[in-house]
Amino acid sequence: MESDPKTLCFGEDVAFGGVFMCSRGLLDRFGRARVFNTPLSEQGIVGFAIGAAAEGYSPIAEIQFADYIFPAFDQITNEAAKYRYRSGGVYDVGGLTIRAPYGAVGHGGHYHSQSPEAFFTHIPGVKVVMPSGPREAKGLLLAAIREPDPVIFFEAKMLYRTAVEEVPEGDFMLPLGKARIAQAGTDITLVGWGQQVRVLELAAKEVAERDGISCEVIDLRTLVPWDIDTVAASVNKTGRLLVSHEAPLSSGFGAEVVSRITDRCFYALEAPPVRVCGYDIPFPLVYEPLYLPTARRVADAVRHTLQHS
Amino acid sequence: MLALAGGALRASLGARALAAGGASLRGYGTTLGVEGDVLTAEVNPFKTHRIDPPSTTVSATKAELLQYFRDLYRLRRMEISADMLYKAKAIRGFCHLYDGQEAVIVGLEAALNHKDSIITSYRDHATHVMRGGTVLEVIAELMGRTKGASKGKGGSMHMYRRQTNFFGGQGIVGAQVPLGAGLALAHQYKGEGGVAVAMYGDGAANQGQIFESFNMAALWDLPCIFVCENNHYGMGTAEWRAAKSPAFYTRGDYMPGMNCDGMDVLAVRQAFAYAKEYAVANGPIVLEMDTYRCPIVLEMDTYRYHGHSMSDPGSTYRTRDEISSIRQQRDPIEHVRKLLVDNGLAEASELKAIEKEVKAEIDGAIEEAKAAAHPEAKELWTNIYQDDLGMTLRGIESNHKHKYA
């Protein structure tokens, strides 16, 4: 916001810092004209942001919870994603960034816990980014804001209050579309994004200590476009693939990863690729621990996959 | 008892249906006099909500009236040509024609300038031309050619012109309205006295996002003119069958509104000049353009009428009498022709000469569009992201691979 006076930040309660205090202090620094609260109208917020982006501004629109993004689904799918294409490049809304906290938080229940990322990976024209920690969040968010394409940026709600990490000061960006090898390994490739990367790291630690299995953990960072080369190179090396996400199994983004990697690495695979995901049910309240693809479930699947030889 | 209630309901529906679905036959207004080259007329009254109406006495010079005549006729002729090209299968896909509503966009452009931005629905051919685009760009876009407004990639519903702040036609009913509020934010931020115009129809007026946009625009005093082009039918549904309150100029509740005779270019011009002044000084305003989609080719011996789109004959939900009465009593082109001819400002032959010129322009545009190239196959992938992600298209033979980007 310092480097570009056309960057705006708005959403429900954003001027007060937002429900997760992500925008705390922005109003004091940049003023009411650039940092403001909106009514509770997601379709309107996103449509409004698209209009401002078409005028050459860089709006950062916050949807308070990813679960509330669905009223804006038409605006994202039909207005934002296709503006450049249907105008033959006359207009674009590349300045647009939509931030939304997603995922389980321990007690969120049906409407404050969902992971809707897969819906948005099915829309050519928008990019989808999901950081896995504070450092990643800073680098990827700055890149997303400056990216000349509309970006949907899902932030791991669980990590707002649990993650502690050194974050580079000043202007710091990470490239979109590049995966990060969070941990190198030789026996199996574990792929995740957002807060699930921490779960994969925990599972990798458990199977390393108890079973002597070496996991390579890949943080995808960006789902559209996703870094198929990094994942394929890893699977060609390990011969095994596990993908994990909190969202329900069926039609989740894990299916896309498994399909594309099977296509690319079929002859290198030594076991069927496996997905460890949420169940195909609404996100539960009291049974959240049973629903989630926990480190224990991941570790169990890793052991099972290693039994193929 | 039930039968009685049903009968009463039918009777009530029947009575309302006779009222021409809300379209009124209020005629052309009155000419007050001519002094030199300046004509003064009394336009039909404006209906207003939470605001005083502008004066109904308006003036226009001969040169202005001739220009309006040319603009209106050009748009009409273009749409009629599109209709014929569609029927000849030279245009495929969706196609929504604007004939009958021309006075709205011509009056709007007479009052605003190209620094003001416009966003509209899928019925956007005329908007593109009046924003400084060409008939060739429209026809070529309809035919999916590279000379089209969007290089042949958008089609009928998607014309854009950045250099004159035309943010285009949008395919989803009502979805352009919140974007219009966003455009208005940019005008407020820049503070150069510009306004954003967000246009939608009476069908879209019942969309929830319209009210979200009203609220945000009013809350933040954005210089936005919301324009409900009320042609009285949302596809095949008369306004009163779809809206509890078809007085769309009052639907902004806390926001001022005004209903204007959208068939009269002079009334429209007056309304927009007034609305712009209001919006820049005070914030958003709703304008209801009471128009009638007058779906008639100029040759009177035909019975073909334009409906909502090319797949709608337009005659199943309204009577032909209704259509021809409106055409005879309120047609926007005939109105200007009468103003010029009856008041001795122009000879009928002078207007015929304009028509001839416009016909030649449009025929030329059609020929040029027909000769223009289709987009290259690689356009399938371009303009999705700024830097295309790189995809492969299969050629005619399975081993032919075309890689782009």
HADDOCK unambig.tbl for C-alpha pairs under 7 A between the chains (distance, minus, plus):
assign (segid A and resid 41 and name CA) (segid B and resid 212 and name CA) 6.21 0.50 0.50
assign (segid A and resid 43 and name CA) (segid B and resid 209 and name CA) 6.40 0.50 0.50
assign (segid A and resid 44 and name CA) (segid B and resid 178 and name CA) 5.49 0.50 0.50
assign (segid A and resid 44 and name CA) (segid B and resid 209 and name CA) 5.90 0.50 0.50
assign (segid A and resid 44 and name CA) (segid B and resid 212 and name CA) 5.36 0.50 0.50
assign (segid A and resid 44 and name CA) (segid B and resid 213 and name CA) 5.86 0.50 0.50
assign (segid A and resid 47 and name CA) (segid B and resid 178 and name CA) 4.71 0.50 0.50
assign (segid A and resid 47 and name CA) (segid B and resid 179 and name CA) 4.87 0.50 0.50
assign (segid A and resid 48 and name CA) (segid B and resid 178 and name CA) 4.89 0.50 0.50
assign (segid A and resid 48 and name CA) (segid B and resid 179 and name CA) 4.79 0.50 0.50
assign (segid A and resid 48 and name CA) (segid B and resid 181 and name CA) 5.69 0.50 0.50
assign (segid A and resid 48 and name CA) (segid B and resid 182 and name CA) 4.14 0.50 0.50
assign (segid A and resid 49 and name CA) (segid B and resid 182 and name CA) 5.94 0.50 0.50
assign (segid A and resid 50 and name CA) (segid B and resid 179 and name CA) 5.89 0.50 0.50
assign (segid A and resid 50 and name CA) (segid B and resid 182 and name CA) 6.87 0.50 0.50
assign (segid A and resid 51 and name CA) (segid B and resid 179 and name CA) 3.91 0.50 0.50
assign (segid A and resid 51 and name CA) (segid B and resid 180 and name CA) 6.07 0.50 0.50
assign (segid A and resid 51 and name CA) (segid B and resid 181 and name CA) 6.94 0.50 0.50
assign (segid A and resid 51 and name CA) (segid B and resid 182 and name CA) 4.13 0.50 0.50
assign (segid A and resid 51 and name CA) (segid B and resid 183 and name CA) 4.99 0.50 0.50
assign (segid A and resid 52 and name CA) (segid B and resid 182 and name CA) 4.51 0.50 0.50
assign (segid A and resid 52 and name CA) (segid B and resid 183 and name CA) 5.35 0.50 0.50
assign (segid A and resid 52 and name CA) (segid B and resid 185 and name CA) 6.73 0.50 0.50
assign (segid A and resid 52 and name CA) (segid B and resid 186 and name CA) 6.13 0.50 0.50
assign (segid A and resid 55 and name CA) (segid B and resid 183 and name CA) 6.39 0.50 0.50
assign (segid A and resid 55 and name CA) (segid B and resid 186 and name CA) 6.63 0.50 0.50
assign (segid A and resid 75 and name CA) (segid B and resid 175 and name CA) 6.84 0.50 0.50
assign (segid A and resid 84 and name CA) (segid B and resid 383 and name CA) 5.49 0.50 0.50
assign (segid A and resid 84 and name CA) (segid B and resid 384 and name CA) 6.34 0.50 0.50
assign (segid A and resid 85 and name CA) (segid B and resid 383 and name CA) 4.77 0.50 0.50
assign (segid A and resid 85 and name CA) (segid B and resid 384 and name CA) 5.42 0.50 0.50
assign (segid A and resid 86 and name CA) (segid B and resid 150 and name CA) 6.85 0.50 0.50
assign (segid A and resid 86 and name CA) (segid B and resid 153 and name CA) 5.70 0.50 0.50
assign (segid A and resid 86 and name CA) (segid B and resid 154 and name CA) 4.36 0.50 0.50
assign (segid A and resid 86 and name CA) (segid B and resid 158 and name CA) 6.21 0.50 0.50
assign (segid A and resid 87 and name CA) (segid B and resid 150 and name CA) 4.74 0.50 0.50
assign (segid A and resid 87 and name CA) (segid B and resid 153 and name CA) 6.93 0.50 0.50
assign (segid A and resid 87 and name CA) (segid B and resid 154 and name CA) 5.92 0.50 0.50
assign (segid A and resid 87 and name CA) (segid B and resid 158 and name CA) 6.41 0.50 0.50
assign (segid A and resid 87 and name CA) (segid B and resid 159 and name CA) 6.63 0.50 0.50
assign (segid A and resid 87 and name CA) (segid B and resid 160 and name CA) 6.13 0.50 0.50
assign (segid A and resid 88 and name CA) (segid B and resid 150 and name CA) 4.54 0.50 0.50
assign (segid A and resid 88 and name CA) (segid B and resid 151 and name CA) 5.62 0.50 0.50
assign (segid A and resid 88 and name CA) (segid B and resid 153 and name CA) 5.75 0.50 0.50
assign (segid A and resid 88 and name CA) (segid B and resid 154 and name CA) 6.97 0.50 0.50
assign (segid A and resid 88 and name CA) (segid B and resid 383 and name CA) 6.46 0.50 0.50
assign (segid A and resid 89 and name CA) (segid B and resid 383 and name CA) 5.63 0.50 0.50
assign (segid A and resid 90 and name CA) (segid B and resid 160 and name CA) 6.79 0.50 0.50
assign (segid A and resid 90 and name CA) (segid B and resid 162 and name CA) 6.37 0.50 0.50
assign (segid A and resid 124 and name CA) (segid B and resid 384 and name CA) 6.71 0.50 0.50
assign (segid A and resid 125 and name CA) (segid B and resid 384 and name CA) 5.00 0.50 0.50
assign (segid A and resid 125 and name CA) (segid B and resid 385 and name CA) 5.70 0.50 0.50
assign (segid A and resid 148 and name CA) (segid B and resid 386 and name CA) 6.25 0.50 0.50
assign (segid A and resid 149 and name CA) (segid B and resid 385 and name CA) 5.96 0.50 0.50
assign (segid A and resid 149 and name CA) (segid B and resid 386 and name CA) 6.39 0.50 0.50
